[in-house]
Amino acid sequence: MPYTLALALAAIGLVALLVVAIRLNAALRRFSAASSVVGDRVGGDAGMIRARSAALRVALAQRRSDEAREGTPRVPSAERGRQEDHRG
């Protein structure tokens, strides 16, 4: 009965494969849960960063003067022209 050893080894191999599959499934389930928690936190943080940057843009737009919105410079040297224009 030489095939008895082969059948026993095949049965042991199937049991080992089943044990590995069960452990792998449990590990993948834990990883999936952790991944979803991290994704939720990162998504929430990214949303907060977007909201803060939008609020900052609004605050800066409100602080800008009317002259800056119209494009008129506030520096007195703008009326003199470029430096290269005054060469002799």
C-alpha positions as CSV (number, residue, x, y, z in Angstrom):
1,M,0.0,0.0,0.0
2,P,2.4,2.7,-1.2
3,Y,-0.4,5.0,-2.0
4,T,-1.4,5.3,1.8
5,L,1.7,7.5,2.4
6,A,0.7,9.8,-0.5
7,L,-2.8,10.1,0.7
8,A,-1.7,10.9,4.2
9,L,0.7,13.6,2.9
10,A,-2.0,15.1,0.7
11,A,-4.4,15.2,3.7
12,I,-1.7,16.9,5.9
13,G,-1.1,19.3,3.1
14,L,-4.8,20.2,2.7
15,V,-5.1,20.7,6.5
16,A,-2.0,23.0,6.5
17,L,-3.5,24.9,3.5
18,L,-6.8,25.3,5.3
19,V,-5.0,26.6,8.5
20,V,-3.0,29.1,6.4
21,A,-6.2,30.2,4.6
22,I,-8.1,30.8,7.8
23,R,-5.2,32.8,9.4
24,L,-4.8,34.8,6.2
25,N,-8.5,35.6,6.1
26,A,-8.4,36.8,9.7
27,A,-5.4,39.0,9.0
28,L,-7.0,40.4,5.9
29,R,-10.2,41.2,7.9
30,R,-8.1,43.1,10.5
31,F,-6.2,44.9,7.8
32,S,-9.4,46.0,6.1
33,A,-10.9,47.3,9.4
34,A,-7.7,49.3,10.1
35,S,-7.5,50.5,6.6
36,S,-11.1,51.9,6.7
37,V,-10.4,53.6,10.0
38,V,-7.3,55.3,8.6
39,G,-9.1,56.2,5.4
40,D,-11.9,57.9,7.3
41,R,-9.5,59.8,9.5
42,V,-7.4,61.0,6.6
43,G,-10.5,61.9,4.6
44,G,-11.8,63.9,7.5
45,D,-8.4,65.7,8.0
46,A,-8.2,66.5,4.3
47,G,-11.7,68.0,4.5
48,M,-10.7,70.1,7.4
49,I,-7.6,71.3,5.6
50,R,-9.7,72.2,2.5
51,A,-12.2,74.1,4.7
52,R,-9.4,76.0,6.6
53,S,-7.7,77.0,3.3
54,A,-11.0,78.2,1.9
55,A,-11.7,80.2,5.1
56,L,-8.2,81.7,4.8
57,R,-8.8,82.7,1.2
58,V,-12.0,84.4,2.2
59,A,-10.4,86.2,5.1
60,L,-7.5,87.4,2.9
61,A,-9.9,88.6,0.2
62,Q,-11.8,90.6,2.8
63,R,-8.6,92.2,4.1
64,R,-7.4,93.4,0.7
65,S,-8.0,97.1,0.1
66,D,-10.2,98.3,-2.8
67,E,-7.1,99.7,-4.5
68,A,-5.5,96.3,-4.6
69,R,-8.7,94.8,-6.0
70,E,-8.7,97.4,-8.8
71,G,-5.1,96.8,-9.6
72,T,-3.7,100.1,-8.6
73,P,-0.3,99.7,-6.9
74,R,0.2,101.3,-3.4
75,V,3.9,102.0,-3.9
76,P,4.9,105.6,-5.0
77,S,7.6,104.3,-7.4
78,A,5.0,102.9,-9.7
79,E,4.3,106.4,-11.1
80,R,7.9,107.0,-12.1
81,G,8.0,104.1,-14.5
82,R,10.8,101.5,-14.9
83,Q,14.3,102.3,-13.9
84,E,15.5,101.6,-17.5
85,D,13.4,104.4,-18.8
86,H,15.4,107.1,-17.0
87,R,18.8,106.3,-18.3
88,G,20.7,109.1,-20.0
